[in-house]
Amino acid sequence: MLNTKAFKAYDIRGMVPEEVNPELAYRIGRVFVALFGAETVVVGHDIRLTGPELVDALSDGLRDGGANVIDIGQCGTEMIYFATAQLKTDGGIMVTASHNPAGYNGMKLVRRDARPVSSTTGLEEIRQMVEGDEFPHHAVAGKARGIRVKQDIMAAYVEHLLTYIDKDSLKPMKIVVNPGNGGAGAVLDSLEKLLPFELVKINYKPDGTFPNGVPNPMLEGNRQVTSDAVLESGADLGIAWDGDFDRCFFCDEKGRFIEGYYIVGLLAAAFLQKHRGSKIMYDPRLVWNTEAIVRKYGGIPVKCRSGHAFMKQCMRENDVIYGGEMSSHHYFRDFSFCDSGMITWLMVTELLCQRGGKMSDLVEAMEAAFPCSGEINRKVENPEKIFTVLEEAFKDGDIDHMDGLSVEYRDWRFNLRASNTEPVIRLNVEARGDRKLLAEKTAELLRLIGGEPA
């Protein structure tokens, strides 16, 4: 039986070739066509060295099933979302393992209108069909083998990105940009010609060997190079992307990394200033700063379980204009309710230009009002036991199970959840203007959790 361990809650991700290989890719293509009746599917891949062979096998599976394939080549995940909606295809499949190490690969799947395919909306059926007797060995009767064409969507994609900002409000700025040797550089090259920004480029060349480490700016060790470059160049801010650039991360002019939590607050304010009364979505890990900003600007807060499939579904059901996760996924209604690491940085720089001042000015008031621990990851032997221990220890608080375990008190709160993609648990703690209390409660929680840093 084919190994299907790479199937996760809302994507496919695993080691190559043990868990992800051309045979799996081919079968996913065949099943995707059969399950969704797809006539045309967009495919693309990130900078990983195994991407092209997996796209070839995937495309063969799609074509043998009777679908036509539009191959947009090396790209970012959000470009698959854009192409699927823009070209009005029946689906899109991005070959990527996001921020996982170089030996990994996988896929993110969407249906028509870039609707995500998760374990509750088709991914589990795909897994069962891929490994079981229901695998469609024969194409649909009367269907010819599909064709595969290459298409460049960069110009249309960049044109769409620029609709989120007022270009005339932008002022000259020096910005350090760090794609982490991932795929963001190609888009930045196209945008650079149209914007008044001086880009200081580091780790810029796409390289699937990851010569400067895994392209994951969430890792402490990966942040320093961006911070150093900001200080050395005297830049106004620094921006880093993960490998498939659906997430971006910021540091201010002092080289300080800015938690994604506060970027959610900035974008919530930006949208509500333009569209007062709109709905803003956020995840349960860190909430108080976002809720305060939404109230201040007359918006409607919508809390939703974290994870891109859940967030996108919630946005569609509630007509949310913008949603953000503290893990630096930012979702936009006019981008087919999908996440984009490019729209995010364009809107933040627009806000900085319009308000004047420095990047640190935008975030320091939020950090003081609602200090947070940042996400702390721990490897533990028995995650279920940890959840039980913490719920008992803090049973006098306001307990919520929307996403893992959230416990709220008047002056502080925490959220603990298990990762969907790694064998770790993740802790987030925040307080109301009291850094000492934050430090005390974070230390107390870590003593109870135990384990090792992940």
Order of alpha helices (4+ residues) and beta strands (2+ residues): beta-alpha-beta-alpha-beta-alpha-beta-beta-beta-alpha-beta-alpha-beta-alpha-beta-alpha-beta-beta-beta-alpha-beta-alpha-beta-alpha-beta-beta-beta-alpha-alpha-beta-alpha-beta-beta-beta-beta-alpha-beta
